Amino acid sequence: MGWCCAAAGPVTSWPCSRRQRGEKPGPGAAWPAACPGPATNMPFDFRRFDIYRKVPKDLTQPTYTGAIISVCCCLFILFLFLSELTGFIATEIVNELYVDDPDKDSGGKIEVNLNISLPNLHCELVGLDIQDEMGRHEVGHIDNSMKIPLNNGDGCRFEGHFSINKVPGNFHVSTHSATAQPQNPDMTHVIHKLSFGDKLQVHNVHGAFNALEGADKLSSNPLASHDYILKIVPTVYEDMSGKQRYSYQYTVANKEYVAYSHTGRIIPAIWFRYDLSPITVKYTERRQPLYRFITSICAIIGGTFTVAGILDSCIFTASEAWKKIQLGKMQ
């Protein structure tokens, strides 16, 4: 009895997708001849994260309108950039109001500078008196004061630097300290300066630090008394380095009247009656932060380019549509 070989069965073809996944063919199966081998891991390409894909130059089309818009856009950006740069370099003054005594180290005192001319009153008759609600009463205050004769000795210019308490009170120029009272004292005057606290020389701060400067009462009644009612407002100025300077602004109202003594004589005077406001004004010198400047520049550049791009696109689309209309291609 002889033996013979069994005929081979048909060969099954597996799909290529399985080979690419790395699988092996089963019994009686084989890969197609054109089937590629298993997929290999591709190296990581960091350029996948590029959201600013570049367009080849041969795929872009320059236009005259686009060139005009681009030039105008650059000039506009340059103008806004220079404006922002100027604002960034310059300092700004910010003011605020609060209730407090800013100068607690002053000992409850306010420095006063007074400069007044009385062209028709002799210097030996001119004196400064100070009184307030704390019981202070000085007649003929002479410390840090100076009298300058005017009009060949017929007049006098009084300059004084003194301090007052931070309570309501008054100081007045009169003849009360004279050894002999004149019969008809002439109180016509010109006020050159009346200021409180330190002098602030800041161009960006416009306040009433010397509100009575130039007050002219030469044409008033020679025997009349003058009342200047002052409301003093504490003021603080803080510069870029954090250094603070203390000064005072004030508002003023005045009246003129004839005053008689208990003996019936007329004794005129120039009164400065003051009271302090509880509100403090603070001026702070600041500069724009760098991050705000950078944010403004980015907004200028991005916004300008975006608007210019939209404008250019609209003009280009309209021109292309007009060309098609001219060629009869648009229905």
Phi, psi and omega in degrees: 000124184264158178253149177222160182277144177283144180290140179289136180284171180293148180266126181275137179263122179273151178292150182293334183298327179290323178295323179293336176275358177091011180281158177254143181290145180282183178299134179075016181237154179209157178280145173299151184298325183270009184282126179290163181284180180301145180292137177259153181290125179281144178294148182290129180249113182294341181292350177299334183277359181288113178265356177252071182293142183268139178257129178303147183295332181286355177260000179253159184228111177284147178226160178294318180296321177297321178295317180297314180297322181295316179296314178299321179297315180295318178296320179294319178296319179298318179298313180292325178296315179295324177295315179293323179295320177297318178293329180287321181288320182288155177262155178239152180253121179251130181246151179213160179240140175204164182259110179183163172264107188290324185257077183284345181270005182277354181074024180074022182244153174232127178281138182236137174240121182235132176221112186219143179247134174238094189289352184234026180223129182295150183295327181291346179265343186276134178212162180243126177246143182229132175209152180208182185282355175271006178095003179287134178209101180245131177246125179076047178295127185237352182294136178053038179234159182213140178243126182244119180296144177232157174054050179060036177091354179281339180236178184209142172246121183255127176236125183220146175232114185214175181239150177233159178280155180278055176221159177302142180184200179204159166224144186215148176264125185204186176253017185296331182272358181288146180292327178228126182283133179288159181289313182228077180293134183260114184258020173295142191203167171227128179265120179270325183201137168214109183223160181233137177076196181290153177275127179258118177252076182235124185289328185275356180251114179247103182225174181267065180279339178219061189296334183266008180298127179084006178297120187245117178238032181289335182265006181277178179296123182301332183265005184276148171269154182234126177252121173249113183262116188250137171247108187270129181245116177299140183224136179238136175238124180244121182273186184296330181278356181091000179285134182251139174238141186248129177218185182217132169262166177203150171257158186219143169226147184222157175215159184230133183204166177255122183252139180245144176277179181291343177269358179092000179277153176269120180236089182285160179202164176248106187261139172238097182263126188234154173215150184260139176275142177284349182272131177252136176259128180240128175252127181240129179272122183227161175233146182300132179298153182296321182295327179289323177296316179296319179298319180295319180295316178298319179295321179296310183294310182296316181293319180294315180295323180294311180296319179295322178295319178296317179297316180295320179296319179295318180294319181294318179296319180294321180293321178294320178295322179293323177297319179294323177296319180295327180274355179077020182269349180256131182283000000 
